[in-house]
C-alpha cells in the first residue's frame, strides 16, 4: 500500500506586497428616488414629480413669552420637584411622613411626592385629578 505525503508546498513570496488602487468617490452618494407612475401606458414623456417639503419636529422658540399665558405650576413648585428628583437619582428619596417610608423606586412617584410637598407648603399647583 502506498502512503501519501501530507506535506504542503508553499510558494515563496518575493517580499513585495501587491497594492491595489481604488478610485476615491467625491462627496456623498446621491440618493435615488423612485418616481410614482399612474396606471397609464408608458409614453415618451414622464410625469413630473414635485419634491416634498421637509417638516421639522418642533418650531424654534424666539425666547419671548406670550403676554396672556400663565404658568400652571409656580417656580417654587418646580424647585421642590427638582429637589425630590435629585434625591431620587441619588437613591436617598423616601416616601411617607418624615421620610420614614420605603425607598422611592420610580420617577413618577418622585414627581408626585415633590408636587405633594409643594401643595403642602402652599405653592401654586393644580388640583389632583380623580
LUMROMAR-957668 format. One record per residue: residue number from 1; x, y, z of N, C-alpha, C, O, CB in turn. Coordinates in steps of 0.2 Angstrom, whole numbers, m for minus. Glycine has a CB too. Layout:
// residues N
+-------+-------+-------+-------+-------+-------+-------+-------+-------+-------+-------+-------+-------+-------+-------+-------+
| lumse |   n_x |   n_y |   n_z |  ca_x |  ca_y |  ca_z |   c_x |   c_y |   c_z |   o_x |   o_y |   o_z |  cb_x |  cb_y |  cb_z |
+-------+-------+-------+-------+-------+-------+-------+-------+-------+-------+-------+-------+-------+-------+-------+-------+
|   NUM |     X |     Y |     Z |     X |     Y |     Z |     X |     Y |     Z |     X |     Y |     Z |     X |     Y |     Z |
...
+-------+-------+-------+-------+-------+-------+-------+-------+-------+-------+-------+-------+-------+-------+-------+-------+
//
This chain:
// residues 130
+-------+-------+-------+-------+-------+-------+-------+-------+-------+-------+-------+-------+-------+-------+-------+-------+
| lumse |   n_x |   n_y |   n_z |  ca_x |  ca_y |  ca_z |   c_x |   c_y |   c_z |   o_x |   o_y |   o_z |  cb_x |  cb_y |  cb_z |
+-------+-------+-------+-------+-------+-------+-------+-------+-------+-------+-------+-------+-------+-------+-------+-------+
|     1 |     4 |    m6 |     0 |     0 |     0 |     0 |     4 |     6 |     0 |     9 |     7 |     4 |    m5 |     0 |     6 |
|     2 |     3 |    11 |    m4 |     7 |    17 |    m5 |     4 |    22 |     0 |    m2 |    23 |     1 |     7 |    20 |   m12 |
|     3 |     9 |    26 |     3 |     7 |    31 |     8 |     8 |    38 |     5 |    12 |    39 |     1 |    11 |    31 |    15 |
|     4 |     3 |    42 |     6 |     3 |    49 |     3 |     7 |    53 |     8 |     7 |    53 |    14 |    m4 |    52 |     2 |
|     5 |    10 |    58 |     5 |    14 |    63 |     9 |     9 |    68 |    11 |     5 |    71 |     7 |    20 |    66 |     6 |
|     6 |     9 |    70 |    17 |     5 |    76 |    20 |     8 |    82 |    20 |     5 |    87 |    23 |     2 |    74 |    27 |
|     7 |    14 |    83 |    17 |    17 |    90 |    17 |    14 |    94 |    12 |    12 |    92 |     6 |    24 |    89 |    16 |
|     8 |    13 |   101 |    13 |    10 |   105 |     8 |    16 |   110 |     6 |    20 |   112 |     9 |     4 |   109 |    11 |
|     9 |    15 |   111 |     0 |    20 |   116 |    m3 |    18 |   123 |    m3 |    13 |   125 |    m5 |    22 |   114 |   m11 |
|    10 |    23 |   127 |    m1 |    21 |   135 |     0 |    25 |   138 |    m6 |    31 |   137 |    m7 |    22 |   137 |     7 |
|    11 |    22 |   143 |    m8 |    26 |   147 |   m13 |    30 |   152 |    m9 |    28 |   155 |    m4 |    21 |   151 |   m18 |
|    12 |    36 |   154 |   m11 |    40 |   159 |    m8 |    38 |   166 |   m11 |    36 |   167 |   m16 |    47 |   158 |   m10 |
|    13 |    37 |   170 |    m6 |    35 |   177 |    m8 |    41 |   181 |    m9 |    46 |   180 |    m7 |    31 |   180 |    m2 |
|    14 |    40 |   186 |   m14 |    45 |   190 |   m17 |    47 |   195 |   m12 |    52 |   199 |   m13 |    44 |   192 |   m24 |
|    15 |    43 |   196 |    m7 |    44 |   201 |    m2 |    41 |   208 |    m3 |    40 |   212 |     1 |    52 |   203 |    m2 |
|    16 |    38 |   208 |    m9 |    34 |   214 |   m11 |    27 |   213 |   m11 |    25 |   208 |   m14 |    37 |   217 |   m18 |
|    17 |    23 |   217 |    m8 |    16 |   216 |    m7 |    13 |   220 |   m13 |    15 |   225 |   m15 |    13 |   219 |    m1 |
|    18 |     7 |   217 |   m16 |     4 |   220 |   m21 |    m1 |   225 |   m18 |    m4 |   224 |   m13 |     0 |   215 |   m25 |
|    19 |    m1 |   231 |   m22 |    m6 |   236 |   m19 |   m11 |   237 |   m25 |    m9 |   237 |   m31 |    m2 |   243 |   m18 |
|    20 |   m17 |   238 |   m22 |   m22 |   239 |   m27 |   m25 |   246 |   m26 |   m25 |   249 |   m21 |   m28 |   234 |   m26 |
|    21 |   m26 |   249 |   m32 |   m28 |   256 |   m31 |   m35 |   257 |   m32 |   m38 |   253 |   m36 |   m25 |   261 |   m37 |
|    22 |   m38 |   261 |   m28 |   m45 |   262 |   m28 |   m47 |   269 |   m30 |   m44 |   274 |   m27 |   m48 |   260 |   m21 |
|    23 |   m53 |   270 |   m33 |   m55 |   276 |   m35 |   m58 |   279 |   m29 |   m62 |   276 |   m26 |   m59 |   276 |   m41 |
|    24 |   m57 |   285 |   m28 |   m60 |   289 |   m22 |   m66 |   292 |   m25 |   m66 |   296 |   m30 |   m55 |   294 |   m19 |
|    25 |   m72 |   291 |   m21 |   m78 |   295 |   m23 |   m78 |   302 |   m20 |   m76 |   303 |   m15 |   m84 |   290 |   m21 |
|    26 |   m80 |   306 |   m24 |   m80 |   313 |   m22 |   m87 |   315 |   m18 |   m92 |   314 |   m21 |   m79 |   318 |   m28 |
|    27 |   m87 |   316 |   m12 |   m93 |   318 |    m8 |   m97 |   312 |    m7 |   m95 |   306 |    m7 |   m96 |   323 |   m12 |
|    28 |  m103 |   314 |    m5 |  m108 |   309 |    m3 |  m112 |   306 |    m9 |  m112 |   309 |   m15 |  m114 |   312 |     1 |
|    29 |  m114 |   300 |    m8 |  m118 |   297 |   m14 |  m125 |   300 |   m14 |  m128 |   302 |   m10 |  m119 |   289 |   m13 |
|    30 |  m127 |   301 |   m21 |  m134 |   304 |   m22 |  m139 |   299 |   m20 |  m139 |   293 |   m22 |  m134 |   306 |   m29 |
|    31 |  m144 |   301 |   m17 |  m150 |   297 |   m15 |  m154 |   296 |   m21 |  m156 |   301 |   m24 |  m154 |   300 |    m9 |
|    32 |  m156 |   290 |   m23 |  m160 |   289 |   m29 |  m167 |   288 |   m26 |  m169 |   284 |   m22 |  m158 |   283 |   m33 |
|    33 |  m172 |   292 |   m30 |  m179 |   291 |   m28 |  m183 |   288 |   m34 |  m181 |   289 |   m39 |  m182 |   298 |   m26 |
|    34 |  m188 |   284 |   m32 |  m192 |   281 |   m37 |  m197 |   286 |   m39 |  m201 |   289 |   m35 |  m195 |   275 |   m35 |
|    35 |  m199 |   287 |   m45 |  m204 |   291 |   m47 |  m211 |   287 |   m47 |  m211 |   281 |   m49 |  m203 |   294 |   m55 |
|    36 |  m216 |   290 |   m45 |  m223 |   287 |   m45 |  m226 |   288 |   m52 |  m226 |   293 |   m55 |  m227 |   290 |   m39 |
|    37 |  m229 |   282 |   m54 |  m232 |   282 |   m60 |  m239 |   280 |   m59 |  m241 |   277 |   m54 |  m229 |   278 |   m65 |
|    38 |  m243 |   283 |   m64 |  m251 |   281 |   m63 |  m252 |   275 |   m67 |  m247 |   272 |   m70 |  m255 |   287 |   m66 |
|    39 |  m258 |   272 |   m68 |  m259 |   266 |   m71 |  m259 |   267 |   m79 |  m261 |   262 |   m82 |  m266 |   263 |   m69 |
|    40 |  m257 |   272 |   m82 |  m257 |   273 |   m89 |  m251 |   269 |   m92 |  m246 |   267 |   m89 |  m257 |   280 |   m91 |
|    41 |  m252 |   268 |   m99 |  m247 |   265 |  m103 |  m241 |   270 |  m103 |  m242 |   276 |  m103 |  m249 |   263 |  m109 |
|    42 |  m235 |   268 |  m104 |  m229 |   272 |  m104 |  m229 |   275 |  m111 |  m230 |   272 |  m116 |  m223 |   268 |  m103 |
|    43 |  m228 |   282 |  m111 |  m227 |   286 |  m117 |  m220 |   289 |  m117 |  m217 |   288 |  m112 |  m233 |   291 |  m118 |
|    44 |  m219 |   293 |  m122 |  m212 |   296 |  m122 |  m211 |   301 |  m116 |  m205 |   301 |  m114 |  m211 |   300 |  m128 |
|    45 |  m216 |   304 |  m114 |  m215 |   309 |  m108 |  m216 |   306 |  m102 |  m221 |   302 |  m101 |  m219 |   315 |  m110 |
|    46 |  m212 |   308 |   m97 |  m213 |   306 |   m90 |  m217 |   311 |   m86 |  m217 |   317 |   m88 |  m207 |   304 |   m86 |
|    47 |  m221 |   309 |   m81 |  m225 |   313 |   m77 |  m220 |   317 |   m72 |  m215 |   314 |   m69 |  m230 |   309 |   m73 |
|    48 |  m221 |   323 |   m71 |  m216 |   327 |   m67 |  m218 |   326 |   m60 |  m224 |   326 |   m58 |  m216 |   335 |   m69 |
|    49 |  m213 |   325 |   m55 |  m215 |   325 |   m48 |  m212 |   331 |   m45 |  m207 |   333 |   m46 |  m212 |   318 |   m45 |
|    50 |  m216 |   333 |   m40 |  m213 |   338 |   m36 |  m210 |   336 |   m29 |  m213 |   331 |   m26 |  m219 |   343 |   m34 |
|    51 |  m205 |   339 |   m27 |  m202 |   337 |   m21 |  m206 |   339 |   m15 |  m208 |   345 |   m15 |  m194 |   340 |   m21 |
|    52 |  m206 |   335 |   m10 |  m210 |   337 |    m4 |  m206 |   341 |     0 |  m199 |   340 |     1 |  m212 |   330 |     0 |
|    53 |  m209 |   345 |     4 |  m205 |   350 |     9 |  m204 |   346 |    15 |  m209 |   343 |    18 |  m209 |   356 |    10 |
|    54 |  m198 |   346 |    18 |  m197 |   343 |    24 |  m200 |   347 |    30 |  m199 |   353 |    30 |  m190 |   341 |    25 |
|    55 |  m203 |   344 |    34 |  m205 |   347 |    40 |  m202 |   345 |    46 |  m200 |   339 |    47 |  m213 |   346 |    41 |
|    56 |  m199 |   350 |    50 |  m196 |   349 |    56 |  m200 |   347 |    62 |  m207 |   347 |    61 |  m192 |   355 |    58 |
|    57 |  m198 |   344 |    67 |  m202 |   342 |    73 |  m205 |   348 |    77 |  m211 |   349 |    76 |  m198 |   338 |    78 |
|    58 |  m201 |   352 |    80 |  m204 |   357 |    84 |  m202 |   364 |    81 |  m197 |   364 |    77 |  m201 |   357 |    91 |
|    59 |  m206 |   369 |    82 |  m204 |   376 |    80 |  m199 |   378 |    85 |  m199 |   377 |    91 |  m210 |   380 |    79 |
|    60 |  m194 |   382 |    82 |  m189 |   385 |    86 |  m192 |   391 |    90 |  m196 |   395 |    87 |  m183 |   388 |    82 |
|    61 |  m191 |   392 |    96 |  m194 |   397 |   100 |  m190 |   403 |   100 |  m183 |   403 |    99 |  m195 |   395 |   108 |
|    62 |  m193 |   409 |   100 |  m189 |   415 |    99 |  m186 |   418 |   106 |  m183 |   423 |   106 |  m193 |   420 |    96 |
|    63 |  m189 |   414 |   111 |  m186 |   416 |   118 |  m191 |   421 |   121 |  m191 |   423 |   127 |  m180 |   420 |   118 |
|    64 |  m196 |   423 |   118 |  m201 |   428 |   121 |  m207 |   424 |   123 |  m210 |   420 |   119 |  m203 |   434 |   116 |
|    65 |  m210 |   426 |   128 |  m216 |   423 |   131 |  m222 |   426 |   128 |  m222 |   432 |   127 |  m216 |   422 |   139 |
|    66 |  m228 |   423 |   128 |  m234 |   426 |   126 |  m236 |   431 |   132 |  m235 |   429 |   138 |  m240 |   421 |   124 |
|    67 |  m240 |   436 |   130 |  m242 |   441 |   135 |  m248 |   438 |   140 |  m248 |   439 |   146 |  m244 |   447 |   132 |
|    68 |  m252 |   434 |   137 |  m258 |   431 |   140 |  m257 |   425 |   144 |  m261 |   422 |   147 |  m264 |   431 |   136 |
|    69 |  m251 |   421 |   143 |  m250 |   415 |   145 |  m248 |   415 |   153 |  m244 |   419 |   155 |  m245 |   411 |   141 |
|    70 |  m251 |   410 |   156 |  m249 |   410 |   164 |  m246 |   403 |   165 |  m248 |   398 |   162 |  m255 |   411 |   168 |
|    71 |  m242 |   403 |   170 |  m239 |   396 |   172 |  m245 |   392 |   176 |  m248 |   395 |   180 |  m233 |   398 |   177 |
|    72 |  m245 |   386 |   175 |  m249 |   381 |   179 |  m246 |   380 |   185 |  m249 |   380 |   190 |  m251 |   375 |   175 |
|    73 |  m239 |   379 |   185 |  m236 |   377 |   191 |  m231 |   383 |   193 |  m228 |   386 |   188 |  m232 |   370 |   191 |
|    74 |  m231 |   385 |   199 |  m226 |   390 |   201 |  m219 |   388 |   201 |  m217 |   382 |   200 |  m228 |   393 |   208 |
|    75 |  m214 |   393 |   200 |  m207 |   391 |   200 |  m205 |   388 |   206 |  m201 |   383 |   206 |  m203 |   398 |   199 |
|    76 |  m208 |   389 |   212 |  m206 |   386 |   218 |  m208 |   379 |   218 |  m205 |   374 |   221 |  m210 |   389 |   224 |
|    77 |  m214 |   377 |   215 |  m216 |   370 |   214 |  m211 |   366 |   210 |  m210 |   360 |   212 |  m223 |   370 |   211 |
|    78 |  m209 |   369 |   205 |  m204 |   366 |   200 |  m198 |   365 |   204 |  m194 |   360 |   203 |  m203 |   369 |   194 |
|    79 |  m196 |   369 |   209 |  m190 |   368 |   213 |  m190 |   363 |   217 |  m186 |   359 |   218 |  m188 |   375 |   217 |
|    80 |  m196 |   362 |   221 |  m197 |   356 |   225 |  m197 |   350 |   222 |  m195 |   345 |   224 |  m204 |   357 |   229 |
|    81 |  m200 |   349 |   216 |  m200 |   343 |   212 |  m193 |   342 |   210 |  m191 |   336 |   210 |  m204 |   344 |   205 |
|    82 |  m189 |   347 |   208 |  m182 |   346 |   206 |  m178 |   343 |   212 |  m174 |   339 |   211 |  m179 |   353 |   204 |
|    83 |  m179 |   346 |   218 |  m175 |   343 |   224 |  m177 |   336 |   225 |  m173 |   332 |   227 |  m177 |   347 |   230 |
|    84 |  m183 |   334 |   224 |  m186 |   327 |   225 |  m183 |   323 |   220 |  m181 |   317 |   222 |  m193 |   327 |   225 |
|    85 |  m182 |   325 |   214 |  m179 |   321 |   208 |  m172 |   320 |   210 |  m169 |   315 |   208 |  m180 |   324 |   202 |
|    86 |  m168 |   325 |   213 |  m161 |   325 |   214 |  m160 |   319 |   219 |  m156 |   315 |   219 |  m159 |   332 |   217 |
|    87 |  m165 |   319 |   225 |  m164 |   314 |   230 |  m165 |   307 |   227 |  m162 |   302 |   229 |  m169 |   315 |   235 |
|    88 |  m170 |   307 |   222 |  m172 |   300 |   219 |  m166 |   298 |   215 |  m165 |   292 |   215 |  m178 |   301 |   215 |
|    89 |  m163 |   302 |   211 |  m157 |   300 |   207 |  m151 |   298 |   212 |  m148 |   293 |   210 |  m155 |   305 |   203 |
|    90 |  m151 |   301 |   218 |  m145 |   299 |   222 |  m147 |   292 |   226 |  m143 |   289 |   229 |  m143 |   304 |   227 |
|    91 |  m153 |   291 |   226 |  m156 |   285 |   230 |  m157 |   286 |   237 |  m158 |   281 |   241 |  m150 |   279 |   229 |
|    92 |  m158 |   292 |   239 |  m160 |   294 |   246 |  m167 |   296 |   247 |  m169 |   298 |   252 |  m155 |   300 |   248 |
|    93 |  m171 |   296 |   241 |  m178 |   298 |   242 |  m182 |   293 |   245 |  m182 |   287 |   244 |  m181 |   300 |   235 |
|    94 |  m186 |   295 |   250 |  m191 |   290 |   254 |  m198 |   293 |   254 |  m199 |   299 |   254 |  m188 |   289 |   261 |
|    95 |  m202 |   288 |   254 |  m209 |   290 |   254 |  m212 |   290 |   261 |  m209 |   287 |   265 |  m214 |   286 |   249 |
|    96 |  m218 |   293 |   262 |  m221 |   293 |   269 |  m219 |   299 |   273 |  m214 |   303 |   271 |  m218 |   287 |   273 |
|    97 |  m222 |   300 |   279 |  m221 |   306 |   283 |  m214 |   306 |   286 |  m212 |   301 |   289 |  m227 |   307 |   288 |
|    98 |  m211 |   311 |   285 |  m204 |   312 |   289 |  m199 |   308 |   285 |  m193 |   307 |   288 |  m205 |   310 |   296 |
|    99 |  m200 |   305 |   279 |  m195 |   301 |   276 |  m194 |   295 |   279 |  m188 |   292 |   278 |  m189 |   305 |   275 |
|   100 |  m199 |   292 |   283 |  m198 |   285 |   286 |  m200 |   280 |   282 |  m200 |   274 |   284 |  m201 |   286 |   293 |
|   101 |  m203 |   281 |   276 |  m206 |   275 |   272 |  m201 |   272 |   268 |  m195 |   272 |   269 |  m212 |   278 |   268 |
|   102 |  m204 |   268 |   263 |  m199 |   264 |   259 |  m196 |   269 |   254 |  m197 |   274 |   253 |  m203 |   259 |   255 |
|   103 |  m191 |   266 |   250 |  m187 |   269 |   245 |  m191 |   271 |   239 |  m195 |   266 |   237 |  m181 |   265 |   243 |
|   104 |  m191 |   277 |   236 |  m194 |   278 |   230 |  m191 |   275 |   224 |  m185 |   275 |   223 |  m194 |   286 |   229 |
|   105 |  m195 |   271 |   220 |  m192 |   267 |   215 |  m194 |   269 |   208 |  m191 |   266 |   203 |  m195 |   260 |   216 |
|   106 |  m198 |   274 |   207 |  m200 |   276 |   201 |  m200 |   284 |   200 |  m201 |   288 |   205 |  m207 |   274 |   199 |
|   107 |  m199 |   286 |   194 |  m198 |   294 |   193 |  m205 |   297 |   194 |  m206 |   302 |   197 |  m196 |   295 |   185 |
|   108 |  m211 |   293 |   192 |  m217 |   296 |   193 |  m219 |   297 |   201 |  m222 |   302 |   203 |  m223 |   291 |   190 |
|   109 |  m217 |   292 |   205 |  m218 |   293 |   212 |  m214 |   299 |   215 |  m216 |   302 |   219 |  m216 |   286 |   215 |
|   110 |  m208 |   300 |   212 |  m204 |   305 |   215 |  m207 |   312 |   213 |  m207 |   317 |   217 |  m197 |   305 |   212 |
|   111 |  m210 |   312 |   207 |  m213 |   319 |   205 |  m219 |   320 |   209 |  m220 |   326 |   211 |  m215 |   318 |   197 |
|   112 |  m223 |   315 |   210 |  m229 |   315 |   214 |  m227 |   318 |   221 |  m231 |   322 |   224 |  m233 |   309 |   214 |
|   113 |  m222 |   315 |   224 |  m220 |   317 |   231 |  m218 |   324 |   231 |  m220 |   328 |   235 |  m214 |   313 |   233 |
|   114 |  m214 |   326 |   226 |  m212 |   333 |   225 |  m218 |   338 |   225 |  m218 |   343 |   228 |  m208 |   334 |   219 |
|   115 |  m223 |   336 |   220 |  m229 |   341 |   220 |  m233 |   341 |   226 |  m236 |   346 |   228 |  m233 |   338 |   214 |
|   116 |  m233 |   335 |   230 |  m237 |   335 |   236 |  m234 |   339 |   241 |  m237 |   343 |   245 |  m237 |   328 |   239 |
|   117 |  m227 |   339 |   241 |  m224 |   344 |   246 |  m225 |   351 |   244 |  m225 |   356 |   249 |  m216 |   342 |   246 |
|   118 |  m225 |   353 |   238 |  m226 |   359 |   235 |  m233 |   362 |   237 |  m234 |   367 |   239 |  m226 |   360 |   228 |
|   119 |  m238 |   357 |   237 |  m245 |   359 |   239 |  m246 |   360 |   246 |  m249 |   365 |   248 |  m250 |   353 |   237 |
|   120 |  m242 |   356 |   250 |  m242 |   357 |   257 |  m239 |   363 |   259 |  m242 |   366 |   264 |  m239 |   351 |   261 |
|   121 |  m234 |   366 |   256 |  m231 |   372 |   258 |  m235 |   378 |   255 |  m233 |   384 |   256 |  m224 |   372 |   256 |
|   122 |  m241 |   377 |   251 |  m245 |   382 |   249 |  m243 |   385 |   242 |  m245 |   391 |   240 |  m245 |   388 |   253 |
|   123 |  m239 |   382 |   238 |  m236 |   384 |   232 |  m242 |   383 |   226 |  m246 |   379 |   227 |  m230 |   381 |   229 |
|   124 |  m242 |   387 |   221 |  m247 |   386 |   216 |  m246 |   379 |   212 |  m241 |   379 |   208 |  m247 |   392 |   211 |
|   125 |  m250 |   375 |   213 |  m250 |   368 |   210 |  m257 |   366 |   208 |  m262 |   367 |   212 |  m247 |   363 |   214 |
|   126 |  m259 |   364 |   202 |  m266 |   362 |   200 |  m268 |   356 |   205 |  m264 |   353 |   207 |  m267 |   360 |   193 |
|   127 |  m275 |   356 |   205 |  m278 |   351 |   209 |  m277 |   344 |   207 |  m275 |   343 |   201 |  m285 |   352 |   210 |
|   128 |  m277 |   339 |   211 |  m276 |   332 |   209 |  m282 |   330 |   205 |  m288 |   332 |   206 |  m275 |   327 |   215 |
|   129 |  m281 |   325 |   200 |  m286 |   323 |   196 |  m289 |   316 |   199 |  m285 |   312 |   202 |  m284 |   321 |   189 |
|   130 |  m295 |   315 |   200 |  m298 |   309 |   202 |  m300 |   310 |   209 |  m302 |   306 |   213 |  m293 |   304 |   202 |
+-------+-------+-------+-------+-------+-------+-------+-------+-------+-------+-------+-------+-------+-------+-------+-------+
//
